[in-house]
Amino acid sequence: PTGSTSTKVELRGNVLLLECIAAGLPTPVIRWIKEGGELPANRTFFENFKKTLKIIDVSEADSGNYKCIARNSLGSVHHVISVTVKAAPYWITAPRNLVLSPGEDGTLICRANGNPKPSISWLANGVPI
């Protein structure tokens, strides 16, 4: 990419591909780091002589700044890609059926997440409560 920074948005569960191609003589070696964190060990792959960083099954935790550094014996250059992982709403804890007798109390639990954060509304027989 041109310049010193760029941005990338990916959806949760997809494959994140980041590319960094540098020129120089001698041919530079590319290295990738995640600023303030670690690359996920079992989901990270490098392709095209490390010019492409591939992270499979991305989650919101994979959001952050990724830096590629190209270095040879004469110097180095770097580029930072700011990654945001968006997510459609998904269940953390889905509500379960509840059977109660008259006069009994019960609790329904509904926990969802997503990016942006989803709003939760409750309806009884299609009517908001």
N, CA, C and O atoms as CSV, one atom per row, in Angstrom:
chain,resi,resn,atom,element,x,y,z
A,1,PRO,N,N,0.834,-1.208,0.000
A,1,PRO,CA,C,0.000,0.000,0.000
A,1,PRO,C,C,0.869,1.258,0.000
A,1,PRO,O,O,2.016,1.236,0.446
A,2,THR,N,N,0.306,2.347,-0.505
A,2,THR,CA,C,1.041,3.610,-0.507
A,2,THR,C,C,0.893,4.287,0.843
A,2,THR,O,O,-0.028,3.980,1.599
A,3,GLY,N,N,1.793,5.204,1.144
A,3,GLY,CA,C,1.747,5.929,2.407
A,3,GLY,C,C,2.220,5.060,3.560
A,3,GLY,O,O,2.702,3.944,3.361
A,4,SER,N,N,2.073,5.598,4.786
A,4,SER,CA,C,2.563,4.855,5.950
A,4,SER,C,C,1.455,4.111,6.685
A,4,SER,O,O,1.740,3.256,7.524
A,5,THR,N,N,0.175,4.428,6.379
A,5,THR,CA,C,-0.937,3.747,7.048
A,5,THR,C,C,-2.070,3.489,6.061
A,5,THR,O,O,-2.206,4.179,5.051
A,6,SER,N,N,-2.880,2.480,6.378
A,6,SER,CA,C,-4.093,2.204,5.624
A,6,SER,C,C,-5.072,1.494,6.551
A,6,SER,O,O,-4.720,1.143,7.677
A,7,THR,N,N,-6.307,1.281,6.078
A,7,THR,CA,C,-7.322,0.627,6.895
A,7,THR,C,C,-7.916,-0.547,6.135
A,7,THR,O,O,-7.904,-0.591,4.905
A,8,LYS,N,N,-8.436,-1.498,6.904
A,8,LYS,CA,C,-9.071,-2.681,6.330
A,8,LYS,C,C,-10.205,-3.088,7.261
A,8,LYS,O,O,-10.040,-3.116,8.480
A,9,VAL,N,N,-11.373,-3.406,6.670
A,9,VAL,CA,C,-12.518,-3.900,7.429
A,9,VAL,C,C,-12.825,-5.305,6.946
A,9,VAL,O,O,-12.884,-5.552,5.742
A,10,GLU,N,N,-13.021,-6.231,7.883
A,10,GLU,CA,C,-13.352,-7.615,7.543
A,10,GLU,C,C,-14.491,-8.078,8.437
A,10,GLU,O,O,-14.691,-7.547,9.530
A,11,LEU,N,N,-15.240,-9.077,7.964
A,11,LEU,CA,C,-16.359,-9.620,8.724
A,11,LEU,C,C,-15.916,-10.816,9.550
A,11,LEU,O,O,-15.095,-11.621,9.109
A,12,ARG,N,N,-16.468,-10.925,10.756
A,12,ARG,CA,C,-16.189,-12.035,11.667
A,12,ARG,C,C,-16.392,-13.371,10.940
A,12,ARG,O,O,-17.377,-13.559,10.226
A,13,GLY,N,N,-15.447,-14.291,11.135
A,13,GLY,CA,C,-15.533,-15.607,10.525
A,13,GLY,C,C,-14.878,-15.702,9.156
A,13,GLY,O,O,-14.628,-16.806,8.671
A,14,ASN,N,N,-14.596,-14.571,8.526
A,14,ASN,CA,C,-13.962,-14.570,7.208
A,14,ASN,C,C,-12.454,-14.736,7.323
A,14,ASN,O,O,-11.909,-14.853,8.421
A,15,VAL,N,N,-11.796,-14.744,6.180
A,15,VAL,CA,C,-10.335,-14.785,6.113
A,15,VAL,C,C,-9.839,-13.352,5.918
A,15,VAL,O,O,-10.282,-12.651,5.008
A,16,LEU,N,N,-8.925,-12.930,6.773
A,16,LEU,CA,C,-8.309,-11.607,6.658
A,16,LEU,C,C,-7.028,-11.751,5.856
A,16,LEU,O,O,-6.154,-12.544,6.208
A,17,LEU,N,N,-6.916,-10.976,4.765
A,17,LEU,CA,C,-5.708,-10.962,3.951
A,17,LEU,C,C,-5.125,-9.556,3.963
A,17,LEU,O,O,-5.793,-8.596,3.578
A,18,LEU,N,N,-3.879,-9.437,4.405
A,18,LEU,CA,C,-3.174,-8.161,4.388
A,18,LEU,C,C,-1.946,-8.338,3.504
A,18,LEU,O,O,-1.229,-9.332,3.616
A,19,GLU,N,N,-1.709,-7.366,2.623
A,19,GLU,CA,C,-0.607,-7.480,1.675
A,19,GLU,C,C,0.350,-6.316,1.844
A,19,GLU,O,O,-0.064,-5.173,2.043
A,20,CYS,N,N,1.627,-6.621,1.763
A,20,CYS,CA,C,2.666,-5.611,1.899
A,20,CYS,C,C,3.795,-5.983,0.947
A,20,CYS,O,O,4.505,-6.962,1.180
A,21,ILE,N,N,3.967,-5.214,-0.119
A,21,ILE,CA,C,4.988,-5.509,-1.122
A,21,ILE,C,C,6.003,-4.373,-1.124
A,21,ILE,O,O,5.657,-3.210,-1.336
A,22,ALA,N,N,7.261,-4.730,-0.885
A,22,ALA,CA,C,8.324,-3.726,-0.837
A,22,ALA,C,C,9.392,-4.078,-1.865
A,22,ALA,O,O,9.636,-5.249,-2.156
A,23,ALA,N,N,10.024,-3.036,-2.409
A,23,ALA,CA,C,11.102,-3.227,-3.384
A,23,ALA,C,C,12.405,-2.738,-2.779
A,23,ALA,O,O,12.402,-1.884,-1.892
A,24,GLY,N,N,13.514,-3.277,-3.255
A,24,GLY,CA,C,14.834,-2.844,-2.815
A,24,GLY,C,C,15.888,-3.820,-3.281
A,24,GLY,O,O,15.583,-4.940,-3.692
A,25,LEU,N,N,17.125,-3.386,-3.213
A,25,LEU,CA,C,18.260,-4.234,-3.541
A,25,LEU,C,C,19.268,-4.108,-2.426
A,25,LEU,O,O,19.715,-2.989,-2.174
A,26,PRO,N,N,19.658,-5.142,-1.748
A,26,PRO,CA,C,19.149,-6.504,-1.868
A,26,PRO,C,C,17.659,-6.578,-1.524
A,26,PRO,O,O,17.123,-5.711,-0.833
A,27,THR,N,N,17.001,-7.634,-2.023
A,27,THR,CA,C,15.570,-7.822,-1.814
A,27,THR,C,C,15.266,-7.812,-0.318
A,27,THR,O,O,15.861,-8.572,0.446
A,28,PRO,N,N,14.321,-6.934,0.103
A,28,PRO,CA,C,14.024,-6.862,1.538
A,28,PRO,C,C,13.280,-8.099,2.056
A,28,PRO,O,O,12.549,-8.765,1.323
A,29,VAL,N,N,13.491,-8.372,3.326
A,29,VAL,CA,C,12.779,-9.432,4.030
A,29,VAL,C,C,11.600,-8.772,4.752
A,29,VAL,O,O,11.757,-7.726,5.383
A,30,ILE,N,N,10.419,-9.393,4.655
A,30,ILE,CA,C,9.205,-8.836,5.266
A,30,ILE,C,C,8.946,-9.523,6.602
A,30,ILE,O,O,9.099,-10.738,6.729
A,31,ARG,N,N,8.553,-8.729,7.593
A,31,ARG,CA,C,8.182,-9.254,8.902
A,31,ARG,C,C,6.873,-8.589,9.312
A,31,ARG,O,O,6.676,-7.403,9.048
A,32,TRP,N,N,5.967,-9.344,9.960
A,32,TRP,CA,C,4.673,-8.833,10.396
A,32,TRP,C,C,4.575,-8.893,11.916
A,32,TRP,O,O,5.008,-9.861,12.541
A,33,ILE,N,N,3.991,-7.829,12.506
A,33,ILE,CA,C,3.694,-7.846,13.938
A,33,ILE,C,C,2.312,-7.227,14.147
A,33,ILE,O,O,1.842,-6.440,13.325
A,34,LYS,N,N,1.679,-7.590,15.245
A,34,LYS,CA,C,0.445,-6.930,15.667
A,34,LYS,C,C,0.822,-6.036,16.832
A,34,LYS,O,O,1.320,-6.512,17.853
A,35,GLU,N,N,0.584,-4.734,16.680
A,35,GLU,CA,C,0.962,-3.788,17.721
A,35,GLU,C,C,0.152,-4.052,18.986
A,35,GLU,O,O,-1.076,-4.119,18.939
A,36,GLY,N,N,0.837,-4.200,20.108
A,36,GLY,CA,C,0.167,-4.419,21.388
A,36,GLY,C,C,-0.433,-5.804,21.541
A,36,GLY,O,O,-1.274,-6.005,22.417
A,37,GLY,N,N,-0.035,-6.760,20.726
A,37,GLY,CA,C,-0.600,-8.102,20.829
A,37,GLY,C,C,0.219,-9.105,20.042
A,37,GLY,O,O,1.301,-8.803,19.541
A,38,GLU,N,N,-0.321,-10.293,19.948
A,38,GLU,CA,C,0.348,-11.378,19.238
A,38,GLU,C,C,-0.483,-11.788,18.031
A,38,GLU,O,O,-1.709,-11.675,18.048
A,39,LEU,N,N,0.177,-12.260,16.993
A,39,LEU,CA,C,-0.530,-12.871,15.871
A,39,LEU,C,C,-1.070,-14.217,16.359
A,39,LEU,O,O,-0.349,-14.953,17.032
A,40,PRO,N,N,-2.326,-14.555,16.034
A,40,PRO,CA,C,-2.878,-15.833,16.510
A,40,PRO,C,C,-2.097,-17.017,15.938
A,40,PRO,O,O,-2.073,-17.224,14.725
A,41,ALA,N,N,-1.465,-17.784,16.810
A,41,ALA,CA,C,-0.512,-18.819,16.407
A,41,ALA,C,C,-1.110,-19.876,15.491
A,41,ALA,O,O,-0.475,-20.259,14.508
A,42,ASN,N,N,-2.302,-20.352,15.780
A,42,ASN,CA,C,-2.844,-21.473,15.003
A,42,ASN,C,C,-3.724,-21.028,13.840
A,42,ASN,O,O,-4.259,-21.874,13.123
A,43,ARG,N,N,-3.886,-19.711,13.635
A,43,ARG,CA,C,-4.746,-19.216,12.547
A,43,ARG,C,C,-4.009,-18.292,11.592
A,43,ARG,O,O,-4.619,-17.742,10.675
A,44,THR,N,N,-2.708,-18.110,11.789
A,44,THR,CA,C,-1.919,-17.178,10.979
A,44,THR,C,C,-1.049,-17.936,9.983
A,44,THR,O,O,-0.368,-18.902,10.329
A,45,PHE,N,N,-1.091,-17.470,8.735
A,45,PHE,CA,C,-0.284,-18.075,7.673
A,45,PHE,C,C,0.344,-16.953,6.849
A,45,PHE,O,O,-0.208,-15.857,6.748
A,46,PHE,N,N,1.488,-17.239,6.270
A,46,PHE,CA,C,2.170,-16.275,5.415
A,46,PHE,C,C,2.250,-16.855,4.013
A,46,PHE,O,O,2.507,-18.046,3.837
A,47,GLU,N,N,2.028,-16.003,3.013
A,47,GLU,CA,C,2.077,-16.429,1.621
A,47,GLU,C,C,2.947,-15.462,0.825
A,47,GLU,O,O,3.235,-14.353,1.276
A,48,ASN,N,N,3.354,-15.891,-0.348
A,48,ASN,CA,C,4.086,-15.031,-1.277
A,48,ASN,C,C,5.336,-14.427,-0.620
A,48,ASN,O,O,5.543,-13.215,-0.662
A,49,PHE,N,N,6.166,-15.291,-0.010
A,49,PHE,CA,C,7.401,-14.862,0.656
A,49,PHE,C,C,7.124,-13.825,1.743
A,49,PHE,O,O,7.848,-12.838,1.872
A,50,LYS,N,N,6.070,-14.062,2.520
A,50,LYS,CA,C,5.625,-13.218,3.644
A,50,LYS,C,C,5.061,-11.875,3.209
A,50,LYS,O,O,4.832,-11.003,4.048
A,51,LYS,N,N,4.831,-11.691,1.909
A,51,LYS,CA,C,4.211,-10.436,1.460
A,51,LYS,C,C,2.735,-10.389,1.839
A,51,LYS,O,O,2.159,-9.306,1.945
A,52,THR,N,N,2.115,-11.556,2.047
A,52,THR,CA,C,0.703,-11.629,2.414
A,52,THR,C,C,0.559,-12.302,3.769
A,52,THR,O,O,1.054,-13.407,3.993
A,53,LEU,N,N,-0.134,-11.606,4.670
A,53,LEU,CA,C,-0.492,-12.153,5.976
A,53,LEU,C,C,-1.928,-12.636,5.882
A,53,LEU,O,O,-2.812,-11.890,5.461
A,54,LYS,N,N,-2.164,-13.886,6.275
A,54,LYS,CA,C,-3.494,-14.482,6.179
A,54,LYS,C,C,-3.890,-14.979,7.567
A,54,LYS,O,O,-3.189,-15.794,8.166
A,55,ILE,N,N,-5.028,-14.479,8.075
A,55,ILE,CA,C,-5.569,-14.953,9.350
A,55,ILE,C,C,-6.949,-15.517,9.061
A,55,ILE,O,O,-7.824,-14.813,8.556
A,56,ILE,N,N,-7.140,-16.796,9.384
A,56,ILE,CA,C,-8.425,-17.435,9.100
A,56,ILE,C,C,-9.356,-17.291,10.302
A,56,ILE,O,O,-8.908,-17.133,11.438
A,57,ASP,N,N,-10.673,-17.350,10.026
A,57,ASP,CA,C,-11.711,-17.316,11.060
A,57,ASP,C,C,-11.513,-16.134,12.014
A,57,ASP,O,O,-11.413,-16.321,13.227
A,58,VAL,N,N,-11.458,-14.914,11.460
A,58,VAL,CA,C,-11.195,-13.740,12.288
A,58,VAL,C,C,-12.351,-13.461,13.256
A,58,VAL,O,O,-13.509,-13.773,12.980
A,59,SER,N,N,-11.998,-12.867,14.389
A,59,SER,CA,C,-12.981,-12.448,15.387
A,59,SER,C,C,-12.693,-11.001,15.759
A,59,SER,O,O,-11.711,-10.415,15.304
A,60,GLU,N,N,-13.557,-10.433,16.591
A,60,GLU,CA,C,-13.371,-9.041,17.004
A,60,GLU,C,C,-12.027,-8.838,17.698
A,60,GLU,O,O,-11.458,-7.749,17.633
A,61,ALA,N,N,-11.515,-9.873,18.358
A,61,ALA,CA,C,-10.224,-9.778,19.047
A,61,ALA,C,C,-9.065,-9.581,18.072
A,61,ALA,O,O,-7.980,-9.161,18.474
A,62,ASP,N,N,-9.289,-9.879,16.805
A,62,ASP,CA,C,-8.240,-9.695,15.799
A,62,ASP,C,C,-8.170,-8.249,15.300
A,62,ASP,O,O,-7.271,-7.907,14.531
A,63,SER,N,N,-9.104,-7.403,15.728
A,63,SER,CA,C,-9.026,-5.985,15.369
A,63,SER,C,C,-7.755,-5.388,15.970
A,63,SER,O,O,-7.305,-5.811,17.035
A,64,GLY,N,N,-7.190,-4.416,15.289
A,64,GLY,CA,C,-5.992,-3.751,15.806
A,64,GLY,C,C,-5.098,-3.282,14.678
A,64,GLY,O,O,-5.479,-3.306,13.508
A,65,ASN,N,N,-3.905,-2.854,15.048
A,65,ASN,CA,C,-2.934,-2.350,14.077
A,65,ASN,C,C,-1.903,-3.421,13.764
A,65,ASN,O,O,-1.241,-3.947,14.658
A,66,TYR,N,N,-1.777,-3.738,12.474
A,66,TYR,CA,C,-0.805,-4.712,12.003
A,66,TYR,C,C,0.293,-3.958,11.253
A,66,TYR,O,O,0.015,-3.118,10.398
A,67,LYS,N,N,1.526,-4.269,11.585
A,67,LYS,CA,C,2.648,-3.562,10.974
A,67,LYS,C,C,3.479,-4.545,10.157
A,67,LYS,O,O,3.888,-5.596,10.649
A,68,CYS,N,N,3.720,-4.178,8.891
A,68,CYS,CA,C,4.667,-4.953,8.096
A,68,CYS,C,C,5.952,-4.129,8.014
A,68,CYS,O,O,5.927,-2.917,7.801
A,69,ILE,N,N,7.059,-4.818,8.188
A,69,ILE,CA,C,8.362,-4.174,8.171
A,69,ILE,C,C,9.196,-4.845,7.082
A,69,ILE,O,O,9.377,-6.062,7.083
A,70,ALA,N,N,9.700,-4.032,6.156
A,70,ALA,CA,C,10.574,-4.534,5.094
A,70,ALA,C,C,11.991,-4.062,5.404
A,70,ALA,O,O,12.232,-2.867,5.576
A,71,ARG,N,N,12.930,-5.012,5.473
A,71,ARG,CA,C,14.288,-4.655,5.877
A,71,ARG,C,C,15.312,-5.363,4.990
A,71,ARG,O,O,15.170,-6.540,4.661
A,72,ASN,N,N,16.344,-4.613,4.615
A,72,ASN,CA,C,17.529,-5.218,3.996
A,72,ASN,C,C,18.752,-4.603,4.661
A,72,ASN,O,O,18.617,-3.856,5.630
A,73,SER,N,N,19.933,-4.903,4.158
A,73,SER,CA,C,21.168,-4.447,4.815
A,73,SER,C,C,21.337,-2.929,4.779
A,73,SER,O,O,22.167,-2.382,5.504
A,74,LEU,N,N,20.557,-2.245,3.941
A,74,LEU,CA,C,20.703,-0.784,3.815
A,74,LEU,C,C,19.672,0.010,4.608
A,74,LEU,O,O,19.790,1.230,4.720
A,75,GLY,N,N,18.658,-0.667,5.164
A,75,GLY,CA,C,17.666,0.058,5.945
A,75,GLY,C,C,16.344,-0.682,6.024
A,75,GLY,O,O,16.242,-1.858,5.676
A,76,SER,N,N,15.331,0.044,6.495
A,76,SER,CA,C,14.015,-0.581,6.620
A,76,SER,C,C,12.924,0.466,6.393
A,76,SER,O,O,13.161,1.671,6.470
A,77,VAL,N,N,11.729,-0.037,6.113
A,77,VAL,CA,C,10.541,0.786,5.944
A,77,VAL,C,C,9.374,-0.016,6.529
A,77,VAL,O,O,9.414,-1.246,6.554
A,78,HIS,N,N,8.333,0.686,6.999
A,78,HIS,CA,C,7.192,-0.052,7.549
A,78,HIS,C,C,5.879,0.585,7.112
A,78,HIS,O,O,5.834,1.735,6.676
A,79,HIS,N,N,4.818,-0.195,7.241
A,79,HIS,CA,C,3.463,0.257,6.921
A,79,HIS,C,C,2.529,-0.329,7.975
A,79,HIS,O,O,2.644,-1.504,8.322
A,80,VAL,N,N,1.599,0.489,8.487
A,80,VAL,CA,C,0.645,0.041,9.500
A,80,VAL,C,C,-0.736,-0.046,8.866
A,80,VAL,O,O,-1.205,0.907,8.245
A,81,ILE,N,N,-1.385,-1.200,9.028
A,81,ILE,CA,C,-2.747,-1.409,8.534
A,81,ILE,C,C,-3.662,-1.541,9.747
A,81,ILE,O,O,-3.520,-2.463,10.551
A,82,SER,N,N,-4.598,-0.611,9.865
A,82,SER,CA,C,-5.560,-0.628,10.969
A,82,SER,C,C,-6.737,-1.521,10.566
A,82,SER,O,O,-7.464,-1.210,9.622
A,83,VAL,N,N,-6.918,-2.623,11.283
A,83,VAL,CA,C,-7.939,-3.621,10.953
A,83,VAL,C,C,-9.108,-3.518,11.926
A,83,VAL,O,O,-8.917,-3.488,13.142
A,84,THR,N,N,-10.317,-3.465,11.380
A,84,THR,CA,C,-11.541,-3.512,12.175
A,84,THR,C,C,-12.332,-4.731,11.741
A,84,THR,O,O,-12.606,-4.915,10.555
A,85,VAL,N,N,-12.703,-5.570,12.711
A,85,VAL,CA,C,-13.524,-6.747,12.423
A,85,VAL,C,C,-14.952,-6.436,12.854
A,85,VAL,O,O,-15.223,-6.194,14.030
A,86,LYS,N,N,-15.861,-6.446,11.879
A,86,LYS,CA,C,-17.282,-6.221,12.140
A,86,LYS,C,C,-17.963,-7.573,12.280
A,86,LYS,O,O,-17.469,-8.581,11.776
A,87,ALA,N,N,-19.112,-7.591,12.975
A,87,ALA,CA,C,-19.808,-8.861,13.182
A,87,ALA,C,C,-21.307,-8.639,13.191
A,87,ALA,O,O,-21.805,-7.754,13.887
A,88,ALA,N,N,-22.034,-9.446,12.414
A,88,ALA,CA,C,-23.488,-9.473,12.516
A,88,ALA,C,C,-23.827,-10.022,13.900
A,88,ALA,O,O,-23.008,-10.729,14.488
A,89,PRO,N,N,-25.004,-9.720,14.433
A,89,PRO,CA,C,-25.348,-10.245,15.762
A,89,PRO,C,C,-25.235,-11.769,15.818
A,89,PRO,O,O,-25.606,-12.476,14.881
A,90,TYR,N,N,-24.706,-12.251,16.951
A,90,TYR,CA,C,-24.603,-13.690,17.183
A,90,TYR,C,C,-24.857,-13.965,18.664
A,90,TYR,O,O,-24.646,-13.099,19.513
A,91,TRP,N,N,-25.309,-15.170,18.957
A,91,TRP,CA,C,-25.667,-15.538,20.327
A,91,TRP,C,C,-24.439,-15.849,21.162
A,91,TRP,O,O,-23.547,-16.582,20.733
A,92,ILE,N,N,-24.404,-15.287,22.348
A,92,ILE,CA,C,-23.493,-15.740,23.397
A,92,ILE,C,C,-24.269,-16.743,24.252
A,92,ILE,O,O,-23.787,-17.841,24.533
A,93,THR,N,N,-25.482,-16.348,24.662
A,93,THR,CA,C,-26.421,-17.242,25.340
A,93,THR,C,C,-27.792,-16.988,24.737
A,93,THR,O,O,-28.369,-15.919,24.936
A,94,ALA,N,N,-28.317,-17.956,24.005
A,94,ALA,CA,C,-29.640,-17.796,23.382
A,94,ALA,C,C,-30.717,-18.120,24.418
A,94,ALA,O,O,-30.508,-18.982,25.272
A,95,PRO,N,N,-31.864,-17.441,24.356
A,95,PRO,CA,C,-32.950,-17.772,25.283
A,95,PRO,C,C,-33.417,-19.215,25.068
A,95,PRO,O,O,-33.405,-19.723,23.947
A,96,ARG,N,N,-33.827,-19.860,26.155
A,96,ARG,CA,C,-34.339,-21.230,26.078
A,96,ARG,C,C,-35.803,-21.237,26.487
A,96,ARG,O,O,-36.261,-20.359,27.218
A,97,ASN,N,N,-36.522,-22.226,26.012
A,97,ASN,CA,C,-37.923,-22.354,26.388
A,97,ASN,C,C,-38.043,-22.495,27.903
A,97,ASN,O,O,-37.195,-23.095,28.563
A,98,LEU,N,N,-39.119,-21.927,28.428
A,98,LEU,CA,C,-39.344,-21.948,29.872
A,98,LEU,C,C,-40.793,-22.346,30.110
A,98,LEU,O,O,-41.707,-21.713,29.582
A,99,VAL,N,N,-41.004,-23.382,30.894
A,99,VAL,CA,C,-42.356,-23.829,31.236
A,99,VAL,C,C,-42.570,-23.549,32.711
A,99,VAL,O,O,-41.830,-24.038,33.564
A,100,LEU,N,N,-43.594,-22.752,33.003
A,100,LEU,CA,C,-43.877,-22.354,34.385
A,100,LEU,C,C,-45.323,-22.683,34.741
A,100,LEU,O,O,-46.210,-22.690,33.888
A,101,SER,N,N,-45.528,-22.952,36.008
A,101,SER,CA,C,-46.886,-23.121,36.532
A,101,SER,C,C,-47.401,-21.765,36.970
A,101,SER,O,O,-46.597,-20.871,37.234
A,102,PRO,N,N,-48.710,-21.576,37.058
A,102,PRO,CA,C,-49.248,-20.296,37.523
A,102,PRO,C,C,-48.650,-19.910,38.881
A,102,PRO,O,O,-48.576,-20.728,39.798
A,103,GLY,N,N,-48.226,-18.650,38.988
A,103,GLY,CA,C,-47.648,-18.130,40.217
A,103,GLY,C,C,-46.150,-18.361,40.350
A,103,GLY,O,O,-45.534,-17.836,41.277
A,104,GLU,N,N,-45.546,-19.132,39.450
A,104,GLU,CA,C,-44.107,-19.381,39.501
A,104,GLU,C,C,-43.345,-18.230,38.852
A,104,GLU,O,O,-43.834,-17.585,37.925
A,105,ASP,N,N,-42.151,-17.990,39.355
A,105,ASP,CA,C,-41.252,-17.018,38.740
A,105,ASP,C,C,-40.292,-17.754,37.805
A,105,ASP,O,O,-40.007,-18.936,37.997
A,106,GLY,N,N,-39.807,-17.051,36.810
A,106,GLY,CA,C,-38.837,-17.630,35.888
A,106,GLY,C,C,-37.949,-16.554,35.309
A,106,GLY,O,O,-38.283,-15.370,35.349
A,107,THR,N,N,-36.832,-16.962,34.776
A,107,THR,CA,C,-35.881,-16.023,34.186
A,107,THR,C,C,-35.511,-16.497,32.788
A,107,THR,O,O,-35.162,-17.659,32.580
A,108,LEU,N,N,-35.591,-15.589,31.850
A,108,LEU,CA,C,-35.120,-15.840,30.489
A,108,LEU,C,C,-33.841,-15.037,30.301
A,108,LEU,O,O,-33.791,-13.849,30.620
A,109,ILE,N,N,-32.819,-15.685,29.788
A,109,ILE,CA,C,-31.532,-15.013,29.594
A,109,ILE,C,C,-31.252,-14.922,28.100
A,109,ILE,O,O,-31.380,-15.902,27.367
A,110,CYS,N,N,-30.869,-13.726,27.665
A,110,CYS,CA,C,-30.545,-13.486,26.267
A,110,CYS,C,C,-29.270,-12.662,26.232
A,110,CYS,O,O,-29.253,-11.510,26.666
A,111,ARG,N,N,-28.205,-13.254,25.714
A,111,ARG,CA,C,-26.943,-12.534,25.581
A,111,ARG,C,C,-26.487,-12.638,24.133
A,111,ARG,O,O,-26.312,-13.734,23.602
A,112,ALA,N,N,-26.296,-11.485,23.504
A,112,ALA,CA,C,-25.856,-11.440,22.109
A,112,ALA,C,C,-24.707,-10.454,21.991
A,112,ALA,O,O,-24.536,-9.568,22.828
A,113,ASN,N,N,-23.927,-10.626,20.939
A,113,ASN,CA,C,-22.838,-9.698,20.680
A,113,ASN,C,C,-22.774,-9.429,19.190
A,113,ASN,O,O,-23.447,-10.089,18.399
A,114,GLY,N,N,-21.975,-8.473,18.822
A,114,GLY,CA,C,-21.782,-8.095,17.432
A,114,GLY,C,C,-21.019,-6.791,17.381
A,114,GLY,O,O,-20.791,-6.163,18.415
A,115,ASN,N,N,-20.625,-6.379,16.197
A,115,ASN,CA,C,-19.949,-5.099,16.031
A,115,ASN,C,C,-20.479,-4.457,14.749
A,115,ASN,O,O,-20.156,-4.911,13.652
A,116,PRO,N,N,-21.294,-3.401,14.881
A,116,PRO,CA,C,-21.626,-2.678,16.102
A,116,PRO,C,C,-22.490,-3.506,17.053
A,116,PRO,O,O,-23.151,-4.461,16.646
A,117,LYS,N,N,-22.468,-3.112,18.337
A,117,LYS,CA,C,-23.195,-3.828,19.390
A,117,LYS,C,C,-24.684,-3.851,19.062
A,117,LYS,O,O,-25.276,-2.801,18.816
A,118,PRO,N,N,-25.309,-5.058,19.056
A,118,PRO,CA,C,-26.737,-5.137,18.734
A,118,PRO,C,C,-27.607,-4.674,19.897
A,118,PRO,O,O,-27.210,-4.760,21.059
A,119,SER,N,N,-28.797,-4.184,19.567
A,119,SER,CA,C,-29.771,-3.869,20.618
A,119,SER,C,C,-30.662,-5.100,20.788
A,119,SER,O,O,-30.929,-5.824,19.830
A,120,ILE,N,N,-31.114,-5.322,22.012
A,120,ILE,CA,C,-31.954,-6.480,22.320
A,120,ILE,C,C,-33.327,-5.975,22.719
A,120,ILE,O,O,-33.449,-5.064,23.538
A,121,SER,N,N,-34.362,-6.571,22.136
A,121,SER,CA,C,-35.741,-6.214,22.535
A,121,SER,C,C,-36.496,-7.508,22.793
A,121,SER,O,O,-36.230,-8.536,22.170
A,122,TRP,N,N,-37.442,-7.438,23.722
A,122,TRP,CA,C,-38.242,-8.594,24.114
A,122,TRP,C,C,-39.677,-8.379,23.639
A,122,TRP,O,O,-40.232,-7.287,23.761
A,123,LEU,N,N,-40.266,-9.449,23.093
A,123,LEU,CA,C,-41.654,-9.398,22.654
A,123,LEU,C,C,-42.381,-10.612,23.222
A,123,LEU,O,O,-41.796,-11.690,23.327
A,124,ALA,N,N,-43.632,-10.449,23.583
A,124,ALA,CA,C,-44.488,-11.556,24.010
A,124,ALA,C,C,-45.623,-11.650,22.987
A,124,ALA,O,O,-46.411,-10.716,22.833
A,125,ASN,N,N,-45.693,-12.778,22.297
A,125,ASN,CA,C,-46.698,-12.959,21.249
A,125,ASN,C,C,-46.648,-11.836,20.215
A,125,ASN,O,O,-47.683,-11.373,19.736
A,126,GLY,N,N,-45.440,-11.405,19.880
A,126,GLY,CA,C,-45.243,-10.371,18.871
A,126,GLY,C,C,-45.440,-8.940,19.361
A,126,GLY,O,O,-45.338,-8.001,18.572
A,127,VAL,N,N,-45.720,-8.761,20.648
A,127,VAL,CA,C,-45.945,-7.428,21.207
A,127,VAL,C,C,-44.776,-7.072,22.119
A,127,VAL,O,O,-44.429,-7.854,23.004
A,128,PRO,N,N,-44.153,-5.887,21.915
A,128,PRO,CA,C,-43.043,-5.495,22.788
A,128,PRO,C,C,-43.473,-5.445,24.255
A,128,PRO,O,O,-44.581,-5.018,24.580
A,129,ILE,N,N,-42.568,-5.893,25.135
A,129,ILE,CA,C,-42.851,-5.824,26.577
A,129,ILE,C,C,-41.835,-4.938,27.263
A,129,ILE,O,O,-41.899,-4.750,28.478
